[in-house]
Amino acid sequence: MDKIDQIILNELPNTTPVNDQKRIIDINKIDVAYRELEDNDNQYEIMKYILSCLSDQQIKETKKLVKVWKQFERKLQKARNN
């Protein structure tokens, strides 16, 4: 990782760590299976199910996190192109 990557990473919010190894494995399995779905409607149904388990506050925080990650990706792409 170069200096630019580190500077950008320092701007990202910290996420809550998952300390349970079995839970991490289960999350990764769901993530892989979700990414393998080709039909966007099916992806939406799975995401809707997952997000329905979150509180309103958690949904709000998740939306903010997605926004920050999108900004991070744009900054990183811009920095790599320069």
C-alpha positions in Angstrom: 0.0 0.0 0.0 1.4 3.3 -1.0 1.1 6.7 0.9 -2.0 7.8 -1.1 -3.8 4.6 -0.2 -3.0 5.0 3.5 -4.1 8.7 3.5 -7.4 7.7 2.0 -7.9 4.7 4.2 -7.4 7.0 7.3 -10.4 9.0 6.2 -12.7 5.9 6.3 -15.0 5.3 9.3 -14.2 2.3 11.4 -16.7 -0.6 11.2 -17.6 -2.7 14.1 -15.3 -5.8 14.1 -16.9 -9.2 14.0 -15.0 -11.3 16.5 -16.8 -14.6 16.2 -14.9 -16.7 13.6 -18.0 -18.9 12.7 -20.0 -15.7 12.1 -17.2 -14.3 9.8 -17.2 -17.5 7.8 -21.0 -17.5 7.5 -20.9 -13.8 6.4 -18.3 -14.6 3.8 -20.3 -17.6 2.4 -23.5 -15.4 2.1 -21.4 -12.7 0.4 -19.9 -15.1 -2.1 -23.3 -16.6 -2.9 -24.9 -13.2 -3.2 -22.3 -12.0 -5.7 -22.9 -15.1 -7.8 -26.5 -14.2 -8.3 -26.9 -12.9 -11.9 -30.5 -11.7 -11.7 -30.7 -8.2 -10.2 -34.3 -8.9 -8.9 -33.0 -11.9 -6.9 -30.1 -9.8 -5.6 -32.6 -7.2 -4.5 -34.8 -9.7 -2.7 -31.8 -11.1 -0.8 -30.6 -7.6 0.1 -34.1 -6.6 1.2 -34.3 -9.6 3.5 -30.9 -8.9 5.0 -31.5 -5.2 5.5 -35.0 -5.8 7.0 -33.1 -7.3 10.0 -31.6 -3.9 10.8 -33.1 -1.2 12.9 -33.9 2.2 11.3 -30.8 3.6 12.9 -28.6 0.8 11.5 -30.1 1.4 8.1 -29.3 5.1 8.3 -25.7 4.3 9.4 -25.4 1.7 6.6 -26.4 4.3 4.0 -23.8 6.7 5.3 -21.2 4.0 5.2 -22.0 3.1 1.6 -21.7 6.8 0.7 -18.3 7.1 2.3 -17.0 3.9 0.6 -18.2 5.2 -2.8 -16.3 8.5 -2.1 -13.3 6.5 -1.1 -13.4 4.5 -4.3 -13.6 7.6 -6.4 -10.7 9.3 -4.6 -8.6 6.1 -4.9 -9.3 5.8 -8.6 -8.5 9.5 -9.1 -5.2 9.2 -7.2 -4.2 6.1 -9.1 -4.9 7.9 -12.4 -2.7 10.8 -11.6 
